């Protein structure tokens, strides 16, 4: 006959299994968060590099493509 203390020691008790599953889940969540953080940082670097390398495109586009609501309504009236 096995005592509860021995089952817990061997990992045979439900508490030991549950806590192991909880630890694994917590570890996976932490790894996913770190991975997400790395990916977001990489994307931010890539965006900054793209903007820096294509600065002239953004300078000409931002002034030409900016419409006010009144500009948009006038463009609908023209046929």
C-alpha positions, 0 to 999 in steps of 0.5 A: 500500500502506498501512502499519499506522501510517497505518491506525491514524492513519485509524482503520482498524486494529482497535485504533483501532476497538476502543478507540473502542468501549470508550470509547463503552461506558465513556461509556454506563456512566458516563452510566447510573450518573449517571442512576441516581444522579439518579433514586435521589436524586429518589426519596429526596426524594419519599419524604421529602416524602411522609412529611413531608406524611403524618406523622400517617398514619405515626404512627397506622399504625405503632402500630396495624399493628405485630404481634408474632409472638405477636399473629399466632398469637392472631389465627389462633385466633380464629374 
